[in-house]
Amino acid sequence: MAGLDWTYGVSTLRQWESADYEPSLPVSEKSNPLTCDIDRASAYSIVKMLQVCDSQMFQKEAGTTYQRLLSDQVLKTLMEVAKRVEVIIKDPQESCVVMSGCGTSGRLAFLISSGFNKALSQLNQSEVYSYIIAGGDRALLSSQEAPEDDPRLGVLSLKKVCEGKKRVLFIGISCGLSAPFVAGQLDFCLQHPEVYTPVLVGFNPAHQARDEPIQDCTFTFHSVVQRMQELAKSQKAFLINPAVGPEAISGSSRMKGGSATKILLEVAFSAAHAATSSNTPITHNLRCSRHVYYLGWGSLALLGLIDASECSPTFGADYEDVRGFIRGGYRELNNNDGPLTSLGPKFSIAHEDFLHLILPCLTDKDTVLLIYTHSDDATEVGNMARRVREKTPNLHAVYHQADGDTAASLQQDDIKKLCLSTLKITWPQEALVSGTLQHMRELSTKLVLNAVSTGAHVLKGKIYQNHMIDLQVTNTKLYRRATRLLQKLSTCPEEKCEEALLKAIYRVDMLTLEMTSSDITTHTCFARNSTKVVPLALVILLTGWSLVEAESHLKQQPIVREAVAQWMW
């Protein structure tokens, strides 16, 4: 893989846009032809593949198939949304901007609302941003998949946040235009136009919105999108849904979907803040690591928490595999529900928690990544680096510095000597003047952390070709995704794939009538206590092995393609 030519032609980069490329799948579920061999790639090649995939976000629109991130219509809609944010900032009485989503989308809603509220507070202006995440604040740090399927819970959460408000700009984020939790909220907004203006952010064309029935509801996500499209003509609703191309790891919308969400919303909100302040109008080596720990400062630490919390639902990882810690803990996090440490050790997120719970057990097989900027206390960062270095040589850093800041460079030299590697990102002084520096730091840090955690899990065998296969089958969306994935990778009929999936969920070779006649909710509840469900099902389908044989082979060789290849030989 090291000898590959990484200069792709336009046709290769745009292959996914062809009408005959995986035509039955929405864009967000397609596999990326650039990464079909990522499971066999070296660490260097993995990073290069991810870099090329990320660049697809910024490709210009070609033809009429898909609108893109930089399409005129997308930018025009963003500015219309920004105008409504500006109105609320200038007249915050009984008004608010609410962002809501599941998983990655909800975590980004929290990150973005926190950052822009701080910006308003520093100007002595009222905070207007609120966030909602399916599963509540515990979902900021730990996967809570089941609430994604509950539209009524979404509505209740929205009502609670907006109690007493007379003007609400609601931004529902669903990368695949599929989450029932968000669909319920959008439907509620459409029923109450006197208060709510709904905005939908996602990354599939409108016609690819999920059209499956939602339990106890008269609407589907697709029908909600159709109603919003009609209202968008009179700017009573807004739909922002550029296509950013398939994810590097199929189904892992935390990556490009998350990055594009952050870019779009921060562009709109930054434009609104700028217009408010200026009073001008808005215009158009991880394979052998046991654990990875992010130690961060400020909002960059939040990105570490977000990235770590997504590894469990994305890769079927244990919460201890990748963990994030933030200086100041919940005081710095400033979330709605306050400290969550009573919920268990996975909710311990302060640097002090790392020092007390993790550091004593740290070994040279663990990896620690410092994430900080020139504005953070270099003495404090250095002290933490020295304590970690006493336990493991696998200490690394991501550091942001302003161009020409020689004092910070001198302080950084001592910390750099303690680290095996340091990624120093230097920003021009113009970024400081324009006020965009923090958003640029956050986006670049997100891309780095995504590469770290994704590469680590690729090297651990969580990927088959370029498909995430060790997903947790804990809600309807993931159950359907697992079945489709098994069909594609095994080429077996749907019935046989679902049978193998159920065998892996219930850990039996013979399914009972009760198992086969149960509904998906029952299956997903049972699956919460099962591990390696999809890898096991795939091995059964590809080899014909029994469940016990499949489990035994995967214990010996966790990389599915290698395990199957050994059987073929």
QUIGI-V870663 format. One line per field, one symbol per residue. ss: DSSP state (@ for helix, = for strand, . for the rest). psi: psi as a letter, one per 30 degrees, with the letter a starting at -180 (. if undefined). burial: + if it has 16 or more other ideal C-beta (glycine too) atoms within 10 Angstrom, else -. Layout:
ss->???
psi->???
burial->???
This chain:
ss->.........@@@@.@@@.........@@@...@@@..@@@..@@@@@@@@@@@@@@@@.............@@@@@@@@@@@@@@@@@@@....=======..@@@@@@@@@@@@@@@@@@@......=====...@@@@.....@@@@.@@@@@@@@@@@.....=======......@@@@@@@@@@@@....======....@@@............@@@@@@@@@@@@....====.........=.....@@@@@@@@@@@@@@@@@@@@@@@.............=====.@@@@@@@@@@@@@@@@@@......=====..@@@@@.......@@@.@@@..=@@@@@@@@@@@.....=======....@@@@@@@@@@@@.....========...@@@@@@@@@@@@@..=======.@@@@@@..@@@@@@@@@@@@@@@@@@@@@@@...==..==.......@@@@@@@@@@@@@@@...@@@@@@@@@@@@@......@@@@@..@@@@@@@@.....@@@@@@@@@@@...@@@@@@@@@@...@@@@@@@@@.
psi->ffgkjgjkleeefgeffkfgjhffklefflljffgfgffglleeeeeeeeeeeeffegklkjagekklegkeeeeeeeeeeeeeeeeeefifkhllkkkklkbeeeeeeeeeeeefeeeeefghlkkfkllkkkfafffffkkieefffjeeeeeeeeeeegkfkfjkjkjkjjeghfjeeeeeeeeeeffiffekjkkkkahllefgkkgkkkkglglleeeeeeeeeefffghflkjjilkglllejkfiffceeeeeeeeeeeeeeeeeeeeeefhllkl.ifegkelkkkjlkafeeeeeeeeeffeefegglkffekkkkkkfbfeeehlefakgffflffgjgleeeeeeeeefgklfflkkjkjllffljeeeeeeeeeeeffekfiklkkkkkkkgieeeeeefeeeeffkelkjkjkklfeeeefgfeeeeeeeeeeeeeeeeeeeefeffgfkjchkjfhlkigleeeeeeeeeeeeeffglleeeeeeeeeeeefhlfjkleeefflleeeeeeeffgklheeeeeeeeeffglleeeeeeefeejfjeeeeeeeee.
burial->------------+++++----+--+++++++++++--++-+-+-++++++-+++-++-+-+----++++----++-++++++++++-++--+--+++++++++++++++++++++++-++----+-+++++++++++++++++++++++++-+++-++--++----++++++++++++++++++++++++-----+++++++++++-+++---+--+-+++++++--+--++----++++++++++++++++++++++++++++++++++++++++-----+---+--+-+++++++++++++++++++++++++++-+-+++++++-++-++-+---++-----++++++-++---++--+---+++++++++++-+--++-++--++-++-+++++++++--+--+--++--+--++--+----+---+----+++++++-+++++++++++++++++++++++++++++++++++++++++++++++-+----++++++++++--------+----+--++-++--+-+++++++++++--+-+--++-++----+++-++--+--
